[in-house]
Amino acid sequence: MGRTLNQIAVVTMMNLRSIPQRLWTSLSTVIAVAFVTGVLLAFLAMANGFAATVKGSGASDVAVFLRKGSEGELNSVLERGQTQLIQEAPGIAKGADGKALTSPELYVIVDGIKKSSRTKANLPLRGLGPLADQVRKGVRISAGRMFRTGMNELVVGRAVSKQFEGFELGRQIRLASQNWTVVGEFETGGTVFESEIWADVAVLQNLYQRGSTVQTVRVRMDSPASLQKLRDYSDSDPRLKLDVQSETEFYTGQSQGMNDMIMFMGWPLAIAMSFGALAGALNTMYASVDARLREIATMRAIGFGGLPAFVGTMTESLLLSAIGGVLGTLFCYLLFNGISAATMGGSFTQVVFAFKFSGALILQGVILALVIGFVGGVFPAWRAARVPLLAAFRAG
């Protein structure tokens, strides 16, 4: 056993020392693997950042009421009578004045212009009830002030003001055939709400001729356990029969489709590109074996077995791929980590998020690189382990 390990060490070191003799073919394999790894990690970081932004938007002690069967806010309609019934539901927290903490909300789509591409994109304009600031926690007006009731005033999320034109503090902008003044900018800790524009719900109802209807009602519960009380209350009253979800559940569902789409784009593309990197790895390793036929045959003749030749070739292939994987990961991290992007969310509106790397994502990239190295090395390694001695000498 010790003799075999010594032989493996000798052959492996011989292989690694010969890499500079095949510098360009080895470098091409490293670059190909790095490119594949970088592309995969870019998609995974995009999906991870989008999911973190959307899922992190929900609160476990906030419930969302929607029309039964609605897939999102755009498809939901709640009448004024339903809104009033919801205010009487059990399990809702009360404000200092004793009123139930509820926020009837209207959700519409308006046009925005991206600063980066000068192209149009859908933005969510949300009408809020007067108690919205007590229903939502973690909202901070970072500049200016909150909009006033009954006025054509907007407060915009930090992401909107950064990514879209015309939403800077103090600017006037025309949305939905009306002129609006941006009076404030808010932050919510990087959640999806920072991709929204907020205004008074009554103004939007009048502008869009919605009467007294809204699309959702958010309520702050006295505890997360009260969610079942709200569901039972809604199911027991034929005037309601609404879908009731925690805000956490709601945004998890909203993010799943887009997250899956990004993942399904990333992995197939990376796998398709892997075939190119695999071809490069095979070419490099076959060239490595061909260049060392005489050395391999000579070592076999003096008592070295086939296993050391196999392990030495595999080690070289895995090392080149590992270097490519590390370089691809490092380049992708430096280029994309924390960078902001915008994509279509679950309600056909733009969601601004940041690419987000994690240890699990980096591990997936490195594993893909090692798989390329393994598959690209196993056949040349098998050939090295079975070199015909006489043929090898003739080749030399």
C-alpha positions as a LaTeX table, in Angstrom:
\begin{tabular}{lrrr}
\hline
Residue & $x$ (\AA) & $y$ (\AA) & $z$ (\AA) \\
\hline
Met1 & 0.00 & 0.00 & 0.00 \\
Gly2 & 2.80 & 2.38 & 0.94 \\
Arg3 & 4.60 & 1.58 & $-2.33$ \\
Thr4 & 1.48 & 2.40 & $-4.34$ \\
Leu5 & 1.01 & 5.71 & $-2.52$ \\
Asn6 & 4.64 & 6.64 & $-3.20$ \\
Gln7 & 4.18 & 5.85 & $-6.88$ \\
Ile8 & 1.00 & 7.96 & $-7.00$ \\
Ala9 & 2.85 & 10.89 & $-5.41$ \\
Val10 & 5.75 & 10.62 & $-7.88$ \\
Val11 & 3.52 & 10.40 & $-10.97$ \\
Thr12 & 1.24 & 13.21 & $-9.75$ \\
Met13 & 4.15 & 15.57 & $-9.16$ \\
Met14 & 5.54 & 14.69 & $-12.60$ \\
Asn15 & 2.20 & 15.56 & $-14.18$ \\
Leu16 & 1.86 & 18.86 & $-12.35$ \\
Arg17 & 5.44 & 19.91 & $-13.16$ \\
Ser18 & 4.78 & 19.33 & $-16.85$ \\
Ile19 & 1.82 & 21.74 & $-16.97$ \\
Pro20 & 4.00 & 24.72 & $-18.07$ \\
Gln21 & 4.98 & 22.67 & $-21.15$ \\
Arg22 & 1.28 & 22.74 & $-22.17$ \\
Leu23 & 0.60 & 26.23 & $-20.88$ \\
Trp24 & $-1.80$ & 27.42 & $-23.57$ \\
Thr25 & $-3.97$ & 24.31 & $-23.73$ \\
Ser26 & $-4.07$ & 24.19 & $-19.93$ \\
Leu27 & $-4.93$ & 27.89 & $-19.78$ \\
Ser28 & $-7.76$ & 27.44 & $-22.27$ \\
Thr29 & $-9.30$ & 24.79 & $-20.02$ \\
Val30 & $-9.00$ & 27.05 & $-16.97$ \\
Ile31 & $-10.64$ & 29.96 & $-18.82$ \\
Ala32 & $-13.47$ & 27.79 & $-20.19$ \\
Val33 & $-14.26$ & 26.39 & $-16.75$ \\
Ala34 & $-14.02$ & 29.86 & $-15.18$ \\
Phe35 & $-16.49$ & 31.23 & $-17.74$ \\
Val36 & $-19.00$ & 28.44 & $-17.14$ \\
Thr37 & $-18.72$ & 28.80 & $-13.37$ \\
Gly38 & $-19.11$ & 32.58 & $-13.57$ \\
Val39 & $-22.24$ & 32.39 & $-15.72$ \\
Leu40 & $-23.86$ & 29.86 & $-13.40$ \\
Leu41 & $-23.06$ & 31.86 & $-10.28$ \\
Ala42 & $-24.39$ & 35.07 & $-11.86$ \\
Phe43 & $-27.78$ & 33.43 & $-12.42$ \\
Leu44 & $-27.79$ & 31.82 & $-8.98$ \\
Ala45 & $-26.86$ & 35.11 & $-7.29$ \\
Met46 & $-29.63$ & 36.84 & $-9.24$ \\
Ala47 & $-32.20$ & 34.25 & $-8.15$ \\
Asn48 & $-30.93$ & 34.38 & $-4.57$ \\
Gly49 & $-31.06$ & 38.18 & $-4.43$ \\
Phe50 & $-34.55$ & 38.32 & $-5.95$ \\
Ala51 & $-35.88$ & 35.68 & $-3.54$ \\
Ala52 & $-34.28$ & 37.39 & $-0.53$ \\
Thr53 & $-35.79$ & 40.76 & $-1.50$ \\
Val54 & $-39.31$ & 39.45 & $-2.06$ \\
Lys55 & $-39.47$ & 36.88 & 0.74 \\
Gly56 & $-37.97$ & 39.33 & 3.20 \\
Ser57 & $-40.80$ & 41.75 & 2.50 \\
Gly58 & $-43.42$ & 39.85 & 4.44 \\
Ala59 & $-44.16$ & 40.06 & 8.15 \\
Ser60 & $-45.55$ & 37.07 & 10.02 \\
Asp61 & $-47.89$ & 39.27 & 12.08 \\
Val62 & $-49.43$ & 41.04 & 9.08 \\
Ala63 & $-52.30$ & 39.37 & 7.20 \\
Val64 & $-53.40$ & 40.09 & 3.64 \\
Phe65 & $-57.04$ & 39.76 & 2.54 \\
Leu66 & $-57.68$ & 39.12 & $-1.18$ \\
Arg67 & $-60.60$ & 37.96 & $-3.28$ \\
Lys68 & $-60.93$ & 34.17 & $-3.29$ \\
Gly69 & $-58.87$ & 32.63 & $-6.08$ \\
Ser70 & $-56.84$ & 35.75 & $-6.83$ \\
Glu71 & $-53.26$ & 35.01 & $-7.85$ \\
Gly72 & $-52.12$ & 38.49 & $-6.95$ \\
Glu73 & $-53.22$ & 41.97 & $-6.01$ \\
Leu74 & $-54.02$ & 43.00 & $-9.59$ \\
Asn75 & $-56.72$ & 40.32 & $-9.86$ \\
Ser76 & $-58.38$ & 41.08 & $-6.55$ \\
Val77 & $-61.34$ & 43.35 & $-5.80$ \\
Leu78 & $-62.83$ & 44.01 & $-2.36$ \\
Glu79 & $-66.00$ & 45.99 & $-1.81$ \\
Arg80 & $-66.42$ & 48.71 & 0.83 \\
Gly81 & $-68.73$ & 46.48 & 2.88 \\
Gln82 & $-66.08$ & 43.76 & 2.99 \\
Thr83 & $-63.49$ & 46.30 & 4.10 \\
Gln84 & $-65.74$ & 47.34 & 6.98 \\
Leu85 & $-66.37$ & 43.73 & 8.00 \\
Ile86 & $-62.64$ & 43.05 & 8.08 \\
Gln87 & $-62.19$ & 45.89 & 10.59 \\
Glu88 & $-64.45$ & 43.99 & 12.99 \\
Ala89 & $-62.54$ & 40.70 & 12.72 \\
Pro90 & $-61.02$ & 39.11 & 15.85 \\
Gly91 & $-57.26$ & 39.00 & 16.32 \\
Ile92 & $-56.51$ & 42.43 & 14.83 \\
Ala93 & $-54.26$ & 44.73 & 16.84 \\
Lys94 & $-55.68$ & 48.08 & 17.97 \\
Gly95 & $-54.06$ & 51.49 & 17.76 \\
Ala96 & $-53.83$ & 54.02 & 20.57 \\
Asp97 & $-57.25$ & 55.37 & 19.60 \\
Gly98 & $-58.78$ & 51.90 & 19.77 \\
Lys99 & $-59.20$ & 51.55 & 16.01 \\
Ala100 & $-58.33$ & 48.27 & 14.29 \\
Leu101 & $-54.98$ & 48.55 & 12.47 \\
Thr102 & $-56.08$ & 47.92 & 8.90 \\
Ser103 & $-55.00$ & 49.42 & 5.60 \\
Pro104 & $-57.29$ & 49.15 & 2.53 \\
Glu105 & $-54.98$ & 49.36 & $-0.49$ \\
Leu106 & $-55.22$ & 49.88 & $-4.23$ \\
Tyr107 & $-52.51$ & 48.54 & $-6.52$ \\
Val108 & $-52.12$ & 49.86 & $-10.08$ \\
Ile109 & $-49.40$ & 49.91 & $-12.72$ \\
Val110 & $-47.76$ & 53.06 & $-14.12$ \\
Asp111 & $-44.92$ & 53.66 & $-16.56$ \\
Gly112 & $-41.39$ & 54.45 & $-15.53$ \\
Ile113 & $-38.18$ & 55.08 & $-17.50$ \\
Lys114 & $-35.08$ & 53.13 & $-16.49$ \\
Lys115 & $-32.04$ & 55.31 & $-16.02$ \\
Ser116 & $-29.68$ & 52.61 & $-17.31$ \\
Ser117 & $-31.41$ & 51.74 & $-20.58$ \\
Arg118 & $-33.85$ & 54.61 & $-21.17$ \\
Thr119 & $-36.59$ & 52.02 & $-21.74$ \\
Lys120 & $-40.10$ & 51.92 & $-20.32$ \\
Ala121 & $-40.92$ & 49.60 & $-17.44$ \\
Asn122 & $-43.96$ & 48.90 & $-15.29$ \\
Leu123 & $-43.90$ & 50.33 & $-11.79$ \\
Pro124 & $-46.35$ & 49.64 & $-8.95$ \\
Leu125 & $-48.30$ & 52.61 & $-7.62$ \\
Arg126 & $-49.90$ & 51.67 & $-4.32$ \\
Gly127 & $-52.68$ & 53.60 & $-2.64$ \\
Leu128 & $-52.47$ & 53.36 & 1.14 \\
Gly129 & $-55.03$ & 53.78 & 3.87 \\
Pro130 & $-54.50$ & 56.32 & 6.68 \\
Leu131 & $-53.23$ & 53.68 & 9.13 \\
Ala132 & $-50.74$ & 52.07 & 6.72 \\
Asp133 & $-47.74$ & 53.37 & 8.66 \\
Gln134 & $-48.97$ & 51.51 & 11.76 \\
Val135 & $-49.74$ & 48.31 & 9.85 \\
Arg136 & $-46.29$ & 48.18 & 8.27 \\
Lys137 & $-43.28$ & 48.19 & 10.54 \\
Gly138 & $-39.79$ & 49.18 & 9.51 \\
Val139 & $-40.82$ & 51.99 & 7.15 \\
Arg140 & $-38.55$ & 55.01 & 7.45 \\
Ile141 & $-38.95$ & 58.29 & 5.59 \\
Ser142 & $-35.31$ & 58.88 & 4.63 \\
Ala143 & $-35.91$ & 62.19 & 2.85 \\
Gly144 & $-38.78$ & 64.67 & 2.70 \\
Arg145 & $-42.11$ & 63.73 & 4.30 \\
Met146 & $-45.13$ & 61.46 & 3.97 \\
Phe147 & $-47.85$ & 62.35 & 1.44 \\
Arg148 & $-50.90$ & 64.28 & 2.65 \\
Thr149 & $-54.42$ & 62.87 & 2.45 \\
Gly150 & $-56.38$ & 64.03 & $-0.59$ \\
Met151 & $-53.33$ & 65.49 & $-2.38$ \\
Asn152 & $-51.55$ & 64.41 & $-5.57$ \\
Glu153 & $-48.39$ & 63.63 & $-3.66$ \\
Leu154 & $-46.08$ & 60.64 & $-3.86$ \\
Val155 & $-43.49$ & 59.01 & $-1.67$ \\
Val156 & $-41.17$ & 56.68 & $-3.55$ \\
Gly157 & $-39.07$ & 53.73 & $-2.49$ \\
Arg158 & $-35.32$ & 54.19 & $-2.42$ \\
Ala159 & $-34.87$ & 51.67 & $-5.25$ \\
Val160 & $-37.30$ & 53.56 & $-7.49$ \\
Ser161 & $-35.47$ & 56.86 & $-7.09$ \\
Lys162 & $-32.14$ & 55.15 & $-7.84$ \\
Gln163 & $-33.21$ & 53.14 & $-10.87$ \\
Phe164 & $-35.89$ & 55.27 & $-12.57$ \\
Glu165 & $-35.99$ & 58.79 & $-13.94$ \\
Gly166 & $-38.08$ & 61.64 & $-12.59$ \\
Phe167 & $-38.68$ & 60.34 & $-9.07$ \\
Glu168 & $-36.14$ & 62.48 & $-7.24$ \\
Leu169 & $-37.35$ & 64.44 & $-4.23$ \\
Gly170 & $-39.22$ & 67.62 & $-5.22$ \\
Arg171 & $-39.72$ & 66.59 & $-8.83$ \\
Gln172 & $-43.07$ & 66.72 & $-10.57$ \\
Ile173 & $-43.99$ & 63.74 & $-12.70$ \\
Arg174 & $-47.01$ & 62.87 & $-14.81$ \\
Leu175 & $-48.60$ & 59.51 & $-14.03$ \\
Ala176 & $-52.00$ & 58.28 & $-15.17$ \\
Ser177 & $-52.91$ & 61.63 & $-16.80$ \\
Gln178 & $-52.23$ & 63.53 & $-13.57$ \\
Asn179 & $-49.33$ & 65.63 & $-12.32$ \\
Trp180 & $-47.81$ & 64.43 & $-9.05$ \\
Thr181 & $-45.21$ & 65.87 & $-6.71$ \\
Val182 & $-42.60$ & 63.64 & $-5.12$ \\
Val183 & $-42.59$ & 64.77 & $-1.49$ \\
Gly184 & $-40.68$ & 61.96 & 0.17 \\
Glu185 & $-38.44$ & 58.92 & $-0.16$ \\
Phe186 & $-38.73$ & 55.88 & 2.09 \\
Glu187 & $-36.69$ & 52.83 & 3.03 \\
Thr188 & $-37.87$ & 49.43 & 4.25 \\
Gly189 & $-34.61$ & 47.59 & 4.76 \\
Gly190 & $-34.18$ & 46.46 & 1.14 \\
Thr191 & $-37.59$ & 44.80 & 0.77 \\
Val192 & $-39.81$ & 44.74 & $-2.31$ \\
Phe193 & $-41.69$ & 47.78 & $-0.99$ \\
Glu194 & $-38.70$ & 49.93 & $-1.94$ \\
Ser195 & $-39.64$ & 49.19 & $-5.58$ \\
Glu196 & $-43.05$ & 50.83 & $-5.09$ \\
Ile197 & $-44.57$ & 54.31 & $-5.26$ \\
Trp198 & $-47.07$ & 55.21 & $-2.53$ \\
Ala199 & $-49.98$ & 57.66 & $-2.61$ \\
Asp200 & $-53.29$ & 58.26 & $-0.84$ \\
Val201 & $-55.77$ & 55.47 & $-1.63$ \\
Ala202 & $-58.73$ & 57.87 & $-1.92$ \\
Val203 & $-56.95$ & 59.89 & $-4.60$ \\
Leu204 & $-56.24$ & 56.77 & $-6.63$ \\
Gln205 & $-59.81$ & 55.49 & $-6.25$ \\
Asn206 & $-61.08$ & 58.73 & $-7.73$ \\
Leu207 & $-58.45$ & 58.87 & $-10.47$ \\
Tyr208 & $-59.01$ & 55.30 & $-11.63$ \\
Gln209 & $-62.77$ & 55.45 & $-11.10$ \\
Arg210 & $-62.74$ & 52.56 & $-8.64$ \\
Gly211 & $-65.47$ & 53.99 & $-6.44$ \\
Ser212 & $-64.98$ & 52.67 & $-2.90$ \\
Thr213 & $-63.37$ & 49.37 & $-3.95$ \\
Val214 & $-59.83$ & 48.31 & $-3.09$ \\
Gln215 & $-57.77$ & 45.27 & $-4.02$ \\
Thr216 & $-56.35$ & 44.16 & $-0.69$ \\
Val217 & $-56.71$ & 44.89 & 2.97 \\
Arg218 & $-53.66$ & 44.49 & 5.18 \\
Val219 & $-54.14$ & 44.09 & 8.92 \\
Arg220 & $-51.70$ & 43.93 & 11.78 \\
Met221 & $-52.53$ & 40.95 & 13.97 \\
Asp222 & $-52.12$ & 40.94 & 17.73 \\
Ser223 & $-49.96$ & 37.82 & 17.19 \\
Pro224 & $-49.05$ & 35.52 & 14.26 \\
Ala225 & $-51.28$ & 32.86 & 15.84 \\
Ser226 & $-54.33$ & 35.01 & 15.09 \\
Leu227 & $-54.09$ & 34.18 & 11.39 \\
Gln228 & $-56.34$ & 31.16 & 11.85 \\
Lys229 & $-58.92$ & 33.30 & 13.67 \\
Leu230 & $-59.05$ & 35.62 & 10.65 \\
Arg231 & $-59.44$ & 32.70 & 8.26 \\
Asp232 & $-62.24$ & 31.21 & 10.33 \\
Tyr233 & $-63.94$ & 34.62 & 10.53 \\
Ser234 & $-63.76$ & 35.07 & 6.75 \\
Asp235 & $-64.96$ & 31.53 & 5.98 \\
Ser236 & $-67.89$ & 31.77 & 8.36 \\
Asp237 & $-69.31$ & 34.97 & 6.83 \\
Pro238 & $-70.81$ & 34.52 & 3.34 \\
Arg239 & $-70.22$ & 38.21 & 2.66 \\
Leu240 & $-66.47$ & 37.63 & 2.87 \\
Lys241 & $-65.20$ & 34.20 & 1.82 \\
Leu242 & $-61.79$ & 35.75 & 1.11 \\
Asp243 & $-58.29$ & 34.37 & 0.85 \\
Val244 & $-56.38$ & 35.24 & 4.01 \\
Gln245 & $-52.61$ & 34.81 & 4.05 \\
Ser246 & $-49.81$ & 36.01 & 6.21 \\
Glu247 & $-47.69$ & 38.57 & 4.41 \\
Thr248 & $-44.80$ & 36.10 & 4.59 \\
Glu249 & $-46.83$ & 33.44 & 2.77 \\
Phe250 & $-48.08$ & 35.94 & 0.23 \\
Tyr251 & $-44.65$ & 37.18 & $-0.85$ \\
Thr252 & $-43.11$ & 33.70 & $-0.79$ \\
Gly253 & $-45.73$ & 32.64 & $-3.32$ \\
Gln254 & $-45.22$ & 35.78 & $-5.40$ \\
Ser255 & $-41.46$ & 35.18 & $-5.64$ \\
Gln256 & $-41.54$ & 31.48 & $-6.45$ \\
Gly257 & $-42.40$ & 31.73 & $-10.14$ \\
Met258 & $-39.75$ & 34.29 & $-11.02$ \\
Asn259 & $-37.16$ & 32.58 & $-8.84$ \\
Asp260 & $-37.80$ & 29.24 & $-10.58$ \\
Met261 & $-37.59$ & 30.88 & $-14.02$ \\
Ile262 & $-34.19$ & 32.40 & $-13.22$ \\
Met263 & $-32.95$ & 29.07 & $-11.89$ \\
Phe264 & $-34.27$ & 27.16 & $-14.90$ \\
Met265 & $-32.49$ & 29.59 & $-17.19$ \\
Gly266 & $-29.22$ & 29.48 & $-15.26$ \\
Trp267 & $-28.63$ & 25.76 & $-14.87$ \\
Pro268 & $-29.52$ & 24.67 & $-18.44$ \\
Leu269 & $-27.38$ & 27.46 & $-19.89$ \\
Ala270 & $-24.47$ & 26.53 & $-17.62$ \\
Ile271 & $-24.82$ & 22.84 & $-18.48$ \\
Ala272 & $-24.94$ & 23.61 & $-22.21$ \\
Met273 & $-21.81$ & 25.72 & $-21.89$ \\
Ser274 & $-20.19$ & 22.96 & $-19.84$ \\
Phe275 & $-19.99$ & 20.78 & $-22.93$ \\
Gly276 & $-17.66$ & 23.32 & $-24.49$ \\
Ala277 & $-15.52$ & 23.43 & $-21.36$ \\
Leu278 & $-15.61$ & 19.63 & $-21.21$ \\
Ala279 & $-14.35$ & 19.37 & $-24.78$ \\
Gly280 & $-11.49$ & 21.69 & $-23.85$ \\
Ala281 & $-10.66$ & 19.63 & $-20.76$ \\
Leu282 & $-10.66$ & 16.38 & $-22.78$ \\
Asn283 & $-8.41$ & 17.91 & $-25.41$ \\
Thr284 & $-6.00$ & 19.21 & $-22.76$ \\
Met285 & $-5.79$ & 15.94 & $-20.89$ \\
Tyr286 & $-5.41$ & 13.76 & $-23.99$ \\
Ala287 & $-2.62$ & 16.10 & $-25.09$ \\
Ser288 & $-1.06$ & 15.71 & $-21.65$ \\
Val289 & $-1.11$ & 11.93 & $-21.91$ \\
Asp290 & 0.21 & 11.94 & $-25.50$ \\
Ala291 & 3.10 & 14.23 & $-24.51$ \\
Arg292 & 4.11 & 11.85 & $-21.73$ \\
Leu293 & 3.70 & 8.47 & $-23.43$ \\
Arg294 & 7.41 & 7.67 & $-23.24$ \\
Glu295 & 7.59 & 8.69 & $-19.55$ \\
Ile296 & 4.49 & 6.68 & $-18.68$ \\
Ala297 & 5.77 & 3.62 & $-20.54$ \\
Thr298 & 9.20 & 3.88 & $-18.93$ \\
Met299 & 7.69 & 4.08 & $-15.43$ \\
Arg300 & 5.46 & 1.13 & $-16.18$ \\
Ala301 & 8.52 & $-0.82$ & $-17.32$ \\
Ile302 & 10.38 & $-0.21$ & $-14.06$ \\
Gly303 & 7.46 & $-1.37$ & $-11.93$ \\
Phe304 & 4.94 & 1.46 & $-11.68$ \\
Gly305 & 1.34 & 0.30 & $-11.89$ \\
Gly306 & $-1.54$ & 1.70 & $-13.91$ \\
Leu307 & $-3.25$ & 3.25 & $-10.87$ \\
Pro308 & $-0.59$ & 5.94 & $-10.30$ \\
Ala309 & $-0.87$ & 7.01 & $-13.95$ \\
Phe310 & $-4.66$ & 7.15 & $-13.62$ \\
Val311 & $-4.61$ & 9.16 & $-10.39$ \\
Gly312 & $-1.90$ & 11.52 & $-11.63$ \\
Thr313 & $-3.86$ & 12.39 & $-14.77$ \\
Met314 & $-7.10$ & 12.82 & $-12.82$ \\
Thr315 & $-5.37$ & 15.08 & $-10.30$ \\
Glu316 & $-4.09$ & 17.32 & $-13.08$ \\
Ser317 & $-7.55$ & 17.58 & $-14.63$ \\
Leu318 & $-9.24$ & 18.31 & $-11.31$ \\
Leu319 & $-6.62$ & 20.90 & $-10.39$ \\
Leu320 & $-7.04$ & 22.83 & $-13.66$ \\
Ser321 & $-10.81$ & 22.79 & $-13.25$ \\
Ala322 & $-10.61$ & 23.81 & $-9.60$ \\
Ile323 & $-8.42$ & 26.78 & $-10.54$ \\
Gly324 & $-10.95$ & 27.72 & $-13.22$ \\
Gly325 & $-13.79$ & 27.38 & $-10.73$ \\
Val326 & $-12.08$ & 29.59 & $-8.17$ \\
Leu327 & $-11.19$ & 32.25 & $-10.75$ \\
Gly328 & $-14.74$ & 32.22 & $-12.17$ \\
Thr329 & $-16.20$ & 32.52 & $-8.68$ \\
Leu330 & $-13.86$ & 35.36 & $-7.71$ \\
Phe331 & $-14.48$ & 37.29 & $-10.94$ \\
Cys332 & $-18.26$ & 36.87 & $-10.68$ \\
Tyr333 & $-18.26$ & 37.91 & $-7.01$ \\
Leu334 & $-16.21$ & 41.05 & $-7.67$ \\
Leu335 & $-18.32$ & 41.97 & $-10.69$ \\
Phe336 & $-21.84$ & 41.27 & $-9.41$ \\
Asn337 & $-22.02$ & 41.00 & $-5.64$ \\
Gly338 & $-24.31$ & 43.72 & $-4.31$ \\
Ile339 & $-24.99$ & 45.24 & $-7.73$ \\
Ser340 & $-28.57$ & 46.39 & $-8.23$ \\
Ala341 & $-30.80$ & 45.05 & $-10.99$ \\
Ala342 & $-34.48$ & 45.20 & $-11.87$ \\
Thr343 & $-36.66$ & 42.45 & $-13.27$ \\
Met344 & $-40.32$ & 41.64 & $-13.66$ \\
Gly345 & $-42.01$ & 40.53 & $-10.45$ \\
Gly346 & $-45.12$ & 38.49 & $-9.81$ \\
Ser347 & $-47.50$ & 41.39 & $-10.61$ \\
Phe348 & $-45.84$ & 42.29 & $-13.95$ \\
Thr349 & $-44.06$ & 45.21 & $-12.32$ \\
Gln350 & $-40.38$ & 45.91 & $-11.79$ \\
Val351 & $-38.73$ & 44.65 & $-8.62$ \\
Val352 & $-35.34$ & 46.16 & $-7.82$ \\
Phe353 & $-32.98$ & 43.81 & $-6.01$ \\
Ala354 & $-29.28$ & 43.18 & $-5.45$ \\
Phe355 & $-27.29$ & 40.15 & $-6.56$ \\
Lys356 & $-26.58$ & 38.10 & $-3.47$ \\
Phe357 & $-23.89$ & 35.44 & $-3.08$ \\
Ser358 & $-23.77$ & 32.81 & $-0.38$ \\
Gly359 & $-21.55$ & 29.92 & 0.60 \\
Ala360 & $-24.08$ & 27.44 & $-0.79$ \\
Leu361 & $-24.09$ & 29.15 & $-4.19$ \\
Ile362 & $-20.30$ & 29.26 & $-4.39$ \\
Leu363 & $-20.20$ & 25.57 & $-3.47$ \\
Gln364 & $-22.52$ & 24.76 & $-6.38$ \\
Gly365 & $-20.21$ & 26.59 & $-8.77$ \\
Val366 & $-17.11$ & 24.81 & $-7.49$ \\
Ile367 & $-18.88$ & 21.44 & $-7.69$ \\
Leu368 & $-19.80$ & 22.11 & $-11.33$ \\
Ala369 & $-16.15$ & 22.95 & $-12.06$ \\
Leu370 & $-14.96$ & 19.74 & $-10.41$ \\
Val371 & $-17.54$ & 17.68 & $-12.32$ \\
Ile372 & $-16.16$ & 19.11 & $-15.58$ \\
Gly373 & $-12.66$ & 18.24 & $-14.39$ \\
Phe374 & $-13.66$ & 14.72 & $-13.42$ \\
Val375 & $-15.49$ & 13.89 & $-16.65$ \\
Gly376 & $-12.81$ & 15.60 & $-18.73$ \\
Gly377 & $-10.07$ & 13.64 & $-16.99$ \\
Val378 & $-11.47$ & 10.17 & $-16.51$ \\
Phe379 & $-11.09$ & 8.95 & $-20.12$ \\
Pro380 & $-7.57$ & 10.33 & $-20.65$ \\
Ala381 & $-6.64$ & 8.92 & $-17.22$ \\
Trp382 & $-7.98$ & 5.52 & $-18.23$ \\
Arg383 & $-5.86$ & 5.71 & $-21.39$ \\
Ala384 & $-2.78$ & 6.64 & $-19.35$ \\
Ala385 & $-3.35$ & 3.64 & $-17.09$ \\
Arg386 & $-3.50$ & 1.27 & $-20.11$ \\
Val387 & $-0.66$ & 2.59 & $-22.29$ \\
Pro388 & 0.66 & $-0.26$ & $-24.51$ \\
Leu389 & 4.37 & $-0.28$ & $-23.79$ \\
Leu390 & 5.60 & $-1.14$ & $-27.32$ \\
Ala391 & 3.25 & 1.36 & $-28.92$ \\
Ala392 & 4.40 & 4.01 & $-26.53$ \\
Phe393 & 8.06 & 3.42 & $-27.42$ \\
Arg394 & 7.27 & 3.51 & $-31.13$ \\
Ala395 & 5.42 & 6.81 & $-30.59$ \\
Gly396 & 8.54 & 8.13 & $-28.91$ \\
\hline
\end{tabular}
